[in-house]
Amino acid sequence: MQIVILSRSPRIYSTSRLLQAAEQHGHQAIVLNHTKCYFGIEKGKPQVFYEGKEVNGADAVIPRIGASVTFYGTAVVRQFEMQRIFSANESQAITRSRDKLRSLQLLARAGLGIPKTVFADTSHNVDDMIRMVGGPPLVIKLLEGTQGIGVILAETIQSAKSTIEAFLDREIYILVQEFIKEANGADIRAFVIDGNVVGAMKRMGKEGEFRSNLHRGGQGMSVKLSPDEEQSAIKAAKVLGLRVAGVDMLRSSRGPMILEVNSSPGLKGIEKATGVDIAAKIIEFVERNAPLKQVEDRVGF
């Protein structure tokens, strides 16, 4: 099988692990920087080019699209989809998951637990916004933030009001969410592949830090999910249409609360914490689902 991994660099841990796993399973894999791919749109000819050459012969695509290049990256994935090439995550599902507001709306509609969340266009109703999430402490998140960047804990009414007003008065969209105290600065990352949780870890923020992201210095350890947590993770990925996903949730007194569903979850933390070869499981998923092209159809790779 010939696999295209869309990633900014083969030196990124998750990308290198996927390359390694593909080769160990007897496949040929290459990394293409999706920001350097280009394509023309013509009737009956959905081509993709890279460094002056047409990309041919791929059986499957594994997207590792960064949040900062979602628009262009998903356009490249979509072009491969136009060629009827299997993608581990479809372009539409990636786009859907990157819209934090839409994701929460879809998850809530599906009956999944999420922290109480408020979204507004102006600061005219800031007092009511604070009341709706139960008052301080509360969490303020930039819609475009990633890896814990743009997440603020407001511990008093005054700090909450001033922060919310500062963002909204500058037309910067934010989400205001309740603070789940009983989570104690920890969250759960469940890795879902093809409708199954293949690994899960508890992430604990460093001392004095309420954000548990590993990129912010948090620590990860293997954890056993409750049946409710496992089913919530599986359902969250399904609701957003993701076949490979990292589902982040909090343990609360009201059950699991979904924070976010990631379409390009990192492998380093989860593999280290659980000892599970997640990269191999992704390749095995692709093997089960990607239809092999006929040998005579292959032009080059």
Helices and strands as residue ranges (DSSP letters): E 2-6, H 13-24, E 28-32, G 34-36, E 37-38, E 49-50, E 53-54, E 60-63, G 67-69, H 70-82, E 86-87, H 91-98, H 100-109, E 117-118, H 126-132, E 138-142, E 151-154, H 157-169, E 174-178, G 181-183, E 186-193, E 196-204, G 214-216, E 219-222, H 227-240, E 244-252, E 255-262, H 268-274, H 278-289, G 295-297
